[in-house]
Amino acid sequence: MTEKKVSLKRETLPRLGRVVRMFLRSRVGTKAKLLLGILLLMMLGINGMNVLNSYVGRDFMSAIADRDLGGFHHNAWLYLGVFAASTVVAVFFRFAEERLALLWREWQTQRVADAYLDRHTYLHFKETGSITNPDQRIAEDIRTLTTTTLSFLLMFLNGTFTAISFSGVLWSISPSLFAIAVAYAAAGSGLTLWLGRPLMRLNYQQADREADFRSELIYIHQNAEGLAFTRDENRMRARLTKRIDQLVANFRRIISVNRNLSFFTTGYNYLIQLIPALLVAPLFIAGGVEFGVIGQATMAFATLVGAFSLIITQFQSISSYAAVVTRLGELVEASQAAALRDTASCLDCRPSPDRITYSGLHLRAPSDDGHLLLRDLNLSFEPGKSALVIGPNQAAKLALFHATAGLHESGSGSIRRPPPDQLAFLLEQPYLPPSSLRELLTPSGAKAPVSDAAMLSVLNELGLDLAAARNRDFDTQHHWVAELSLSDEQTLAVARTLLAKPRFAFLDHLDSSLNDDEFRNVRQVMARHGIACIVLGNGKTSPQGYDAVLELYADGSWKWTEPLPGS
């Protein structure tokens, strides 16, 4: 895998700002603003109680040093009261933060998922390989982005409030100590960035390698039967081992960087506890301050340095966050590019009420070389007439199939075709999602589910004997791919097409999975329903019985024959 340079780019913050503004202006924006307002109020309350706690702690420790029992009891009760109030506010603060993060994740995931499905972006990603593991980016990276962005925002605001609150406390104790705190945090942040900069790239690569390993395991699960029958476990074991080795090697590099970073950050955090005591203790010994000021100075110094040291304390999260922002940025940019590619297609596709017409159609491969697949196609598929597409140019057949469906944009010329609901495309491997029989056979976009009688009529016409139909089991969920043979899957897909009542149906190599009698029956049933069949033949299909034959040659040329004698 090619290693990428990953960083928080110049456009990252503006992009995040746009996303946040869109979220706050969305239909859930009012609720989001309310939760954010509650979080800010509670944050102010927490900081106020922390400052109060520093003074209560100072008086508590001074009462012990002075052997003042009354002051000790009084401040002990104050201590407990402040702790109890802080606990309640902190718990509700965390609750409100998680609710806001979940609300944002729900909105953002729905928005990205819609864009993923729009304009066949998912198909474009699969064909071009421009985006790896889009499923992980949508499912996991959005979760990380929303929760981490919100967490960083609240940390930044809280750090700002804390710095303002405790700067005064520390300055009142010792201006020198305040200056040391600022300088110490600045130096520590700079060194942390220098030592940990490789983590951004490594975390990006780790996310991809984890996803690649998981995809191999999913592939094994989905193809378990084929793997078992071919006894190909050794080859699959080698593939898994390679993925594991890549994953482990990258993680070892992450561990090495973390080790070097930890040497610095651990020592940095230990010194935070020592520095204020080194400066304030001599003042106490000289009688300049009371004993409780030592504890107050330590707390104020640690809190102030912590507020200024978010880069140090959160660097692991920041490096992972940079990878997440980059991965999601790539997904958004690729989706936008796919949409522009679709709207900028050279193919001129327009509606035609009753036929499919190709005029001066040139189709090219979607690959980088863009070699010519089909040259200057000029013909029409007429309603009610069947056609057979044959020839050695399999790529041209598939390109014509995809172009007619609006899924192939590499080329020029024009296609006139009926509206989408008048066209049907049956794939060689049919698409049968888990569903009930009624859900499966109800045409997409239908206002009402298909009736029992209509389903049974079509299944009987096709000679398809399904247990679900025999038992009138029309509304129970089934996993059709696991329950049916490929020929029955194809026939069931044909039944769904018949109930959709298109004017034209493109059949992609159905004669490869159906025997001659089954395929002949499918064509006859479609003809009775007034559906014109355009069949992409498998090379062995007889041209007898078709109204026309289109032959596609390897050099991109073609031949159209009609009518066929003896048909």
C-alpha distance (Angstrom), angle and dihedral (degrees) to the residues before:
residue distance angle dihedral
M1 . . .
T2 3.77 . .
E3 3.76 112.6 .
K4 3.79 114.9 -124.4
K5 3.74 131.1 -151.3
V6 3.78 105.3 -123.9
S7 3.76 124.3 -168.6
L8 3.77 142.5 140.8
K9 3.79 97.6 -86.6
R10 3.78 126.9 -150.3
E11 3.80 91.8 -102.8
T12 3.82 94.5 50.3
L13 3.80 97.8 86.9
P14 3.84 94.7 44.6
R15 3.80 89.3 48.4
L16 3.80 91.3 50.2
G17 3.79 89.1 47.2
R18 3.81 90.7 54.1
V19 3.78 91.7 49.2
V20 3.81 92.1 49.6
R21 3.82 91.8 48.6
M22 3.81 91.4 49.3
F23 3.81 89.6 49.6
L24 3.80 93.4 50.1
R25 3.82 90.7 47.9
S26 3.81 94.9 46.7
R27 3.81 127.5 99.6
V28 3.84 88.9 -87.2
G29 3.80 92.9 44.7
T30 3.82 95.5 102.2
K31 3.78 91.8 55.6
A32 3.81 90.6 45.0
K33 3.82 92.0 51.9
L34 3.81 90.4 49.4
L35 3.82 92.2 52.3
L36 3.81 91.3 45.4
G37 3.80 90.9 51.0
I38 3.80 90.9 50.4
L39 3.82 89.7 50.4
L40 3.81 92.4 52.3
L41 3.82 92.3 49.5
M42 3.80 92.0 49.1
M43 3.81 90.3 46.3
L44 3.80 90.1 56.0
G45 3.80 88.9 48.3
I46 3.80 92.7 51.3
N47 3.80 92.4 50.1
G48 3.77 91.9 47.6
M49 3.80 91.2 51.8
N50 3.82 90.6 47.4
V51 3.80 90.7 55.9
L52 3.81 90.4 45.7
N53 3.79 89.0 48.4
S54 3.82 91.0 55.3
Y55 3.81 91.2 56.7
V56 3.82 93.5 43.2
G57 3.80 88.8 50.0
R58 3.80 91.0 49.6
D59 3.83 92.7 52.2
F60 3.81 91.1 43.0
M61 3.81 92.9 55.4
S62 3.83 92.2 42.0
A63 3.83 90.0 53.0
I64 3.80 89.0 54.5
A65 3.83 91.5 48.7
D66 3.82 90.7 48.5
R67 3.85 92.8 44.9
D68 3.83 88.0 -124.2
L69 3.82 102.9 159.6
G70 3.81 95.1 -177.8
G71 3.80 92.3 49.7
F72 3.80 89.2 45.4
H73 3.84 93.1 55.3
H74 3.81 92.9 42.9
N75 3.81 94.1 51.4
A76 3.81 92.5 41.4
W77 3.83 89.6 60.0
L78 3.80 90.3 45.9
Y79 3.80 89.1 50.2
L80 3.83 91.1 53.0
G81 3.80 91.9 46.6
V82 3.81 93.5 51.3
F83 3.83 91.3 46.0
A84 3.82 91.9 50.5
A85 3.81 93.3 48.6
S86 3.81 91.4 45.4
T87 3.81 90.6 51.3
V88 3.80 93.8 52.4
V89 3.81 93.3 47.3
A90 3.83 92.9 45.0
V91 3.83 92.4 51.6
F92 3.82 93.4 49.9
F93 3.80 89.9 43.6
R94 3.81 89.9 57.2
F95 3.80 91.2 45.3
A96 3.82 92.7 52.2
E97 3.82 90.9 46.1
E98 3.81 92.7 53.3
R99 3.82 92.3 47.1
L100 3.80 91.5 50.8
A101 3.83 91.8 47.1
L102 3.81 90.9 50.2
L103 3.80 91.6 48.7
W104 3.80 90.7 51.0
R105 3.80 92.7 45.8
E106 3.81 91.9 51.5
W107 3.80 92.3 50.5
Q108 3.82 94.9 43.2
T109 3.81 94.8 45.9
Q110 3.79 92.6 50.0
R111 3.80 90.7 49.2
V112 3.83 94.8 49.3
A113 3.82 92.6 42.6
D114 3.81 89.6 53.5
A115 3.81 90.5 51.5
Y116 3.82 90.0 47.2
L117 3.80 91.0 56.1
D118 3.80 95.1 39.4
R119 3.83 119.4 97.8
H120 3.83 90.2 1.5
T121 3.81 90.7 -74.9
Y122 3.82 90.4 156.8
L123 3.82 89.6 57.9
H124 3.80 92.0 48.3
F125 3.82 90.6 52.6
K126 3.80 91.3 50.0
E127 3.81 94.7 47.8
T128 3.80 97.0 44.9
G129 3.81 100.3 31.9
S130 3.81 87.4 -140.8
I131 3.81 92.2 140.6
T132 3.79 123.3 40.6
N133 3.80 120.5 -148.0
P134 3.82 98.8 -3.5
D135 3.82 88.5 173.0
Q136 3.80 91.4 63.1
R137 3.79 92.3 45.8
I138 3.79 91.5 53.3
A139 3.81 97.7 40.7
E140 3.80 104.6 34.9
D141 3.80 108.1 16.6
I142 3.80 93.5 53.5
R143 3.80 89.6 51.4
T144 3.79 90.0 51.1
L145 3.80 92.8 44.1
T146 3.80 95.7 52.1
T147 3.80 97.5 42.4
T148 3.80 94.8 41.5
T149 3.81 96.0 44.2
L150 3.79 90.5 50.7
S151 3.80 90.9 45.1
F152 3.82 92.3 50.2
L153 3.80 91.7 46.4
L154 3.79 91.6 52.5
M155 3.81 91.3 44.0
F156 3.79 90.7 52.0
L157 3.80 92.7 48.6
N158 3.77 91.6 44.0
G159 3.79 90.7 47.8
T160 3.80 89.7 51.3
F161 3.80 92.4 50.1
T162 3.81 90.7 44.9
A163 3.80 93.1 49.5
I164 3.80 90.8 50.8
S165 3.81 92.9 45.5
F166 3.80 98.9 46.6
S167 3.81 98.9 35.1
G168 3.78 88.1 75.5
V169 3.80 92.4 46.5
L170 3.81 93.1 50.2
W171 3.81 93.9 41.7
S172 3.83 90.4 53.2
I173 3.80 89.5 54.3
S174 3.82 97.8 43.4
P175 3.83 130.3 -19.6
S176 3.81 88.3 -155.7
L177 3.79 91.0 56.5
F178 3.81 90.0 51.8
A179 3.83 91.5 51.9
I180 3.81 91.1 47.9
A181 3.81 90.7 51.3
V182 3.82 92.4 54.0
A183 3.81 93.9 45.2
Y184 3.81 92.7 45.1
A185 3.82 92.6 52.1
A186 3.82 93.2 46.5
A187 3.81 93.4 50.3
G188 3.79 91.7 45.8
S189 3.81 92.9 50.6
G190 3.80 92.3 50.8
L191 3.81 93.5 49.7
T192 3.80 92.0 46.4
L193 3.82 91.4 54.1
W194 3.80 90.9 49.3
L195 3.81 95.2 47.9
G196 3.82 96.7 41.3
R197 3.81 102.5 39.9
P198 3.88 94.6 108.3
L199 3.82 90.3 60.9
M200 3.80 93.7 77.8
R201 3.80 92.7 60.1
L202 3.80 93.5 39.8
N203 3.81 93.7 50.3
Y204 3.81 90.0 50.9
Q205 3.80 90.7 52.7
Q206 3.80 92.5 44.4
A207 3.81 91.6 56.4
D208 3.80 90.7 52.9
R209 3.79 94.1 45.8
E210 3.79 92.9 49.2
A211 3.82 88.5 51.2
D212 3.83 92.5 47.5
F213 3.81 90.7 52.6
R214 3.80 91.4 48.2
S215 3.82 91.4 49.2
E216 3.82 90.3 55.4
L217 3.81 90.1 52.9
I218 3.82 90.4 48.9
Y219 3.81 89.3 50.0
I220 3.81 90.6 54.0
H221 3.80 91.0 50.5
Q222 3.81 92.9 48.8
N223 3.81 94.1 46.1
A224 3.80 99.5 35.8
E225 3.79 95.9 127.6
G226 3.80 95.6 48.4
L227 3.80 90.8 46.4
A228 3.80 91.9 51.2
F229 3.81 95.2 48.0
T230 3.80 94.5 46.9
R231 3.82 91.3 44.5
D232 3.78 88.7 -137.3
E233 3.79 94.8 148.3
N234 3.81 94.1 119.7
R235 3.79 93.2 57.6
M236 3.80 91.0 45.4
R237 3.81 89.8 47.5
A238 3.81 88.7 54.2
R239 3.82 90.6 51.4
L240 3.79 91.5 49.1
T241 3.80 91.4 46.9
K242 3.80 90.2 52.4
R243 3.81 90.9 51.2
I244 3.81 91.3 47.6
D245 3.82 91.6 48.7
Q246 3.83 91.1 51.5
L247 3.80 91.4 47.0
V248 3.81 94.2 47.7
A249 3.82 95.1 43.7
N250 3.80 91.9 53.2
F251 3.81 91.7 45.7
R252 3.80 90.5 51.1
R253 3.81 88.5 57.4
I254 3.81 89.2 50.4
I255 3.81 90.4 51.1
S256 3.83 91.1 50.0
V257 3.80 92.5 52.1
N258 3.82 90.2 46.1
R259 3.81 89.8 51.9
N260 3.80 92.5 54.8
L261 3.79 90.9 44.0
S262 3.80 92.3 48.8
F263 3.83 92.0 55.5
F264 3.78 87.8 62.7
T265 3.82 102.2 36.0
T266 3.83 94.2 46.5
G267 3.80 92.6 52.7
Y268 3.80 89.7 42.7
N269 3.83 91.7 55.7
Y270 3.82 93.1 46.0
L271 3.81 92.4 53.9
I272 3.81 90.7 53.4
Q273 3.83 88.2 70.2
L274 3.82 93.7 48.3
I275 3.82 106.0 41.6
P276 3.85 98.6 68.3
A277 3.81 92.4 46.6
L278 3.83 90.3 51.5
L279 3.81 90.0 55.9
V280 3.82 102.4 35.7
A281 3.81 100.8 37.9
P282 3.85 93.0 68.9
L283 3.84 88.4 53.0
F284 3.82 89.7 54.1
I285 3.79 92.1 46.4
A286 3.81 89.6 51.3
G287 3.83 89.4 50.0
G288 3.78 94.4 -113.0
V289 3.83 96.2 123.4
E290 3.78 136.8 18.8
F291 3.80 121.6 -102.8
G292 3.83 95.6 -104.3
V293 3.80 90.6 62.3
I294 3.83 89.4 72.2
G295 3.81 91.2 61.5
Q296 3.81 92.2 41.3
A297 3.81 91.0 50.7
T298 3.80 91.5 48.9
M299 3.79 91.6 50.5
A300 3.82 94.2 44.3
F301 3.82 92.5 46.2
A302 3.81 93.0 48.8
T303 3.81 92.3 45.9
L304 3.80 94.0 47.2
V305 3.81 93.9 45.7
G306 3.81 88.5 47.3
A307 3.81 90.2 53.4
F308 3.81 90.5 51.0
S309 3.82 93.2 42.1
L310 3.80 103.1 61.1
I311 3.82 89.9 125.6
I312 3.80 90.1 57.9
T313 3.80 98.7 43.2
Q314 3.82 94.4 41.3
F315 3.79 101.7 34.3
Q316 3.81 94.6 114.9
S317 3.80 89.8 53.8
I318 3.81 91.9 43.6
S319 3.81 92.8 53.2
S320 3.81 91.7 49.1
Y321 3.79 89.1 44.5
A322 3.80 91.5 55.1
A323 3.81 89.5 54.3
V324 3.81 91.7 49.0
V325 3.82 92.7 49.3
T326 3.81 90.3 49.4
R327 3.80 93.8 48.6
L328 3.80 93.7 47.6
G329 3.80 90.5 43.7
E330 3.80 89.0 55.4
L331 3.80 90.5 49.3
V332 3.81 93.0 50.9
E333 3.81 92.9 44.7
A334 3.81 91.9 48.1
S335 3.82 90.7 48.8
Q336 3.79 90.4 51.3
A337 3.80 90.8 47.3
A338 3.81 90.5 50.2
A339 3.81 90.4 51.6
L340 3.81 91.4 49.5
R341 3.80 90.0 46.4
D342 3.80 89.4 53.4
T343 3.80 95.1 48.6
A344 3.82 91.5 42.9
S345 3.81 94.4 53.5
C346 3.80 115.3 142.2
L347 3.80 90.3 -140.9
D348 3.77 114.0 99.1
C349 3.81 105.2 -142.7
R350 3.78 116.8 -178.2
P351 3.80 135.3 163.4
S352 3.79 121.8 -93.4
P353 3.80 119.9 -174.1
D354 3.81 102.3 -140.9
R355 3.81 114.7 7.8
I356 3.82 146.6 32.8
T357 3.81 112.5 -114.9
Y358 3.79 128.2 -176.4
S359 3.81 117.1 -162.7
G360 3.80 122.3 -173.5
L361 3.81 89.2 -24.4
H362 3.80 116.4 -178.6
L363 3.81 117.3 179.7
R364 3.78 124.7 -166.1
A365 3.78 132.9 -170.0
P366 3.84 113.3 -94.5
S367 3.81 89.6 -131.5
D368 3.80 123.5 103.6
D369 3.80 95.0 -93.8
G370 3.82 91.4 52.4
H371 3.79 93.9 -156.5
L372 3.80 117.7 -172.1
L373 3.82 115.9 -93.1
L374 3.81 101.9 171.3
R375 3.80 128.6 17.8
D376 3.81 128.7 -149.5
L377 3.81 100.1 -29.9
N378 3.82 112.9 -167.7
L379 3.81 117.3 174.7
S380 3.80 144.7 99.8
F381 3.79 134.5 -125.4
E382 3.79 105.6 -141.7
P383 3.82 124.4 -146.4
G384 3.79 114.9 -97.5
K385 3.81 93.6 16.0
S386 3.78 126.3 107.4
A387 3.79 125.2 -138.8
L388 3.79 134.4 -169.6
V389 3.81 121.5 -145.8
I390 3.80 112.6 -157.0
G391 3.77 140.0 153.4
P392 3.80 140.6 101.6
N393 3.83 94.6 -79.6
Q394 3.81 99.9 93.1
A395 3.82 92.2 164.2
A396 3.81 90.8 56.7
K397 3.81 91.1 50.0
L398 3.78 92.0 53.0
A399 3.81 91.9 43.8
L400 3.82 90.6 53.0
F401 3.81 89.5 47.3
H402 3.82 91.6 51.4
A403 3.81 94.9 41.2
T404 3.79 92.2 53.7
A405 3.81 88.6 52.1
G406 3.81 90.6 49.1
L407 3.81 94.0 -111.5
H408 3.82 99.8 111.8
E409 3.79 119.3 67.4
S410 3.82 103.4 166.0
G411 3.78 106.4 106.3
S412 3.79 143.9 36.2
G413 3.77 140.4 -102.0
S414 3.78 130.1 67.8
I415 3.80 138.5 -70.4
R416 3.80 122.0 -163.0
R417 3.77 112.4 -165.1
P418 3.82 140.7 159.1
P419 3.83 120.5 -99.0
P420 3.83 116.1 -69.6
D421 3.82 93.5 -102.3
Q422 3.83 88.2 60.3
L423 3.81 92.8 56.2
A424 3.80 129.2 71.6
F425 3.81 128.3 -172.8
L426 3.81 119.8 -164.3
L427 3.78 114.5 -164.3
E428 3.78 126.2 -144.5
Q429 3.81 86.4 -119.2
P430 3.83 101.1 41.8
Y431 3.78 121.6 -135.8
L432 3.81 106.8 -121.9
P433 3.80 110.4 159.4
P434 3.82 119.8 -164.4
S435 3.80 104.8 -81.7
S436 3.76 144.8 119.2
L437 3.80 119.0 -76.5
R438 3.79 90.4 -108.6
E439 3.82 93.0 50.2
L440 3.79 91.1 47.8
L441 3.80 96.0 49.3
T442 3.80 96.8 41.3
P443 3.83 107.2 99.5
S444 3.80 116.3 -114.7
G445 3.79 110.6 -94.9
A446 3.82 93.8 17.6
K447 3.80 113.7 151.5
A448 3.82 93.4 -141.8
P449 3.82 133.5 25.7
V450 3.79 117.3 -99.9
S451 3.81 115.9 -94.9
D452 3.80 125.7 -110.5
A453 3.80 91.5 -116.3
A454 3.81 93.5 52.4
M455 3.80 91.8 50.1
L456 3.78 93.9 48.6
S457 3.80 92.3 46.2
V458 3.80 93.8 54.2
L459 3.81 93.9 43.7
N460 3.81 90.3 50.6
E461 3.81 91.5 49.6
L462 3.78 90.0 54.2
G463 3.81 93.3 43.4
L464 3.80 91.3 -123.6
D465 3.81 111.9 156.3
L466 3.80 108.7 -161.7
A467 3.79 123.0 177.3
A468 3.81 88.5 -140.7
A469 3.82 90.5 56.6
R470 3.81 93.9 44.5
N471 3.80 90.9 52.3
R472 3.81 93.3 42.5
D473 3.80 85.9 -119.5
F474 3.80 96.2 154.0
D475 3.81 101.4 145.3
T476 3.82 105.1 42.4
Q477 3.79 116.8 105.6
H478 3.81 115.2 -110.2
H479 3.80 134.6 -174.5
W480 3.81 95.0 -135.9
V481 3.80 98.2 -175.4
A482 3.80 90.5 57.9
E483 3.83 94.9 43.2
L484 3.81 104.0 43.7
S485 3.79 137.5 57.8
L486 3.80 117.4 -117.2
S487 3.82 92.0 -104.3
D488 3.82 91.2 52.1
E489 3.80 89.7 47.2
Q490 3.78 89.6 53.7
T491 3.79 92.6 47.8
L492 3.80 91.4 48.9
A493 3.81 89.0 51.9
V494 3.82 88.1 51.7
A495 3.83 89.6 52.2
R496 3.81 89.5 54.0
T497 3.81 89.0 50.7
L498 3.82 92.8 50.7
L499 3.80 91.4 53.0
A500 3.82 90.0 50.3
K501 3.86 88.3 58.0
P502 3.82 100.2 -146.8
R503 3.81 122.6 176.5
F504 3.82 94.1 -133.9
A505 3.80 131.3 31.8
F506 3.81 124.5 -169.1
L507 3.81 111.8 -154.3
D508 3.80 114.5 -159.5
H509 3.84 108.1 -152.3
L510 3.79 94.9 -44.2
D511 3.80 87.1 152.3
S512 3.82 87.5 69.4
S513 3.81 93.4 66.5
L514 3.83 100.2 29.1
N515 3.79 123.7 65.1
D516 3.79 120.5 -123.3
D517 3.80 95.1 -93.2
E518 3.81 93.8 46.6
F519 3.79 92.5 47.7
R520 3.80 92.8 46.5
N521 3.80 89.6 51.1
V522 3.83 91.1 50.5
R523 3.80 90.9 53.5
Q524 3.79 92.7 46.2
V525 3.81 93.0 49.7
M526 3.80 90.8 48.8
A527 3.81 90.3 49.5
R528 3.83 90.4 52.1
H529 3.80 88.5 52.8
G530 3.81 90.4 51.8
I531 3.81 95.1 -110.8
A532 3.80 118.1 144.6
C533 3.82 110.6 -137.8
I534 3.80 122.5 -145.9
V535 3.79 105.7 -170.9
L536 3.80 125.0 -160.9
G537 3.79 98.7 -150.0
N538 3.77 126.8 -144.6
G539 3.82 95.6 -132.9
K540 3.79 94.1 -95.7
T541 3.77 97.2 66.5
S542 3.79 114.1 120.0
P543 3.82 114.6 -126.4
Q544 3.80 90.2 -142.8
G545 3.80 113.5 117.3
Y546 3.81 97.1 25.0
D547 3.79 124.6 114.5
A548 3.80 92.6 -141.2
V549 3.80 141.5 4.4
L550 3.81 126.5 -144.7
E551 3.80 113.9 -162.8
L552 3.82 118.4 -164.9
Y553 3.80 119.0 -159.4
A554 3.80 130.5 -152.8
D555 3.82 94.1 -110.1
G556 3.82 92.3 57.4
S557 3.81 96.0 -100.0
W558 3.81 122.2 124.5
K559 3.79 143.9 -162.9
W560 3.81 127.3 -146.3
T561 3.81 118.9 -160.1
E562 3.82 125.7 -171.7
P563 2.91 139.2 -163.9
L564 3.78 100.4 16.3
P565 3.78 111.5 -142.3
G566 3.76 113.8 -115.9
S567 3.78 94.6 17.0
